[in-house]
Amino acid sequence: MKQCGKALQLLNMLEQIYPEAHCALNYNNPWELLVATILSAQCTDVRVNQVTVDLFRAFPDPTSLAAAQQAEVEVLIHSTGFFRNKAKNLIRCAEQLIQRHEGEVPQTLEELIALDGVGRKTANVVLGNAFGIPGMVVDTHVKRLARRFGWTSSENPDQIEKDLCRLLPSAVWTRCAHTLIWHGRACCKAPVPHCSRCAIVALCPRKGVERAH
């Protein structure tokens, strides 16, 4: 309970620093967020947002994408990297949505991760942002900061997710990920954090451990 209180105190301070923290992917509905998040693997959100403009114009829903030729999709998503595998997964995911869910994006973790190209991170992004269902997203920033803050000692994303979900109340899971991602990008960088200009350094267990820049 004491550790939870300290974690919430740190998180609250970060939320005051980054009140605008939100999902950086552009989307209009759960389907678009699902596609964008699949594309975001090993790719920047900025690049994904550039690519999805034309992708969603060509394939606005699961039905149209399920009928697409893989080569067509590859051309549109080429710059996101791993485009062949991503195109294959997107088409197959669209087919599965039609076959299993009447073309609608499901609202449970179990159903989402059963789709091609969807892991726990992608599923939690969709749950938290498209449906308002608490989901703890663990990306590279969340992993790094959670370890630096002493919220977990694991290197495994699934275990980190479990540790953070045990530590923090579900009401803060979604915005916690956004806040940590924004702080990770702005200040608590890899490999060396900018501790000298960090507003929450007094609460950070890693202060003085890593060289401040």
C-alpha positions, 0 to 999 in steps of 0.5 A, spaced: 500 500 500 505 504 501 509 503 495 502 504 491 501 511 494 508 513 492 507 511 485 501 515 485 504 521 488 510 520 482 504 519 477 500 525 479 506 529 479 507 527 472 500 528 470 501 535 472 507 536 467 504 533 461 496 534 462 496 533 454 498 526 454 494 522 450 495 517 444 499 520 439 496 515 433 490 518 429 484 515 428 476 516 428 474 509 430 476 502 434 478 499 427 482 505 425 486 505 432 487 497 431 490 498 424 494 504 426 497 500 432 499 494 428 503 498 424 506 502 429 511 496 431 518 498 430 515 505 427 514 512 429 507 514 430 508 520 426 510 515 420 504 511 421 499 517 421 502 519 415 501 512 412 494 511 414 491 517 411 492 514 404 491 507 407 484 508 410 482 512 404 483 506 400 481 501 405 476 504 410 473 498 414 475 490 415 470 488 409 475 492 404 481 490 407 479 483 407 478 483 400 485 487 398 491 484 395 497 484 399 501 487 394 496 493 394 497 494 402 504 493 402 505 499 397 501 503 402 505 501 408 512 500 405 515 506 409 513 503 416 518 497 416 516 490 416 511 491 411 510 484 408 508 481 415 504 487 417 500 487 410 499 479 411 497 480 418 492 486 417 489 482 411 488 476 416 486 480 422 480 484 417 478 477 415 478 474 422 474 480 424 468 479 419 468 471 420 468 472 428 466 478 430 461 481 424 466 486 422 466 489 429 473 490 433 472 486 440 472 489 446 476 484 450 483 482 451 482 475 450 478 476 443 483 481 441 490 478 442 487 472 438 487 476 432 493 476 427 498 481 428 495 483 435 499 482 442 497 485 449 500 491 447 496 493 441 490 490 445 491 494 451 492 500 446 485 499 443 481 497 449 484 503 453 483 509 448 477 506 443 473 503 448 475 506 455 476 499 458 482 500 463 489 497 459 496 497 461 500 498 455 507 496 456 512 499 450 519 501 451 518 507 454 513 504 459 518 498 460 524 503 461 521 508 466 517 503 470 524 499 472 527 506 473 522 508 478 522 501 482 515 499 480 518 493 477 524 489 476 522 485 470 525 485 463 519 481 460 513 486 458 508 481 460 510 481 467 511 488 467 504 489 465 502 484 471 506 488 476 504 495 474 497 492 474 498 490 481 501 496 483 496 501 480 488 502 481 485 500 474 482 507 473 489 510 472 492 504 467 490 508 460 493 515 462 499 512 466 502 509 460 500 515 456 504 519 461 510 515 462 511 515 454 511 522 454 516 523 460 520 518 456 520 521 450 521 528 453 526 527 459 527 520 461 531 518 455 535 512 453 540 510 455 541 516 459 536 520 462 536 528 463 535 528 471 538 535 471 532 538 468 527 532 471 521 535 475 520 529 479 527 527 480 526 528 488 521 522 488 525 518 483 529 512 486 534 512 480 536 519 482 544 519 482 545 512 480 545 514 472 549 520 470 545 526 469 545 530 463 
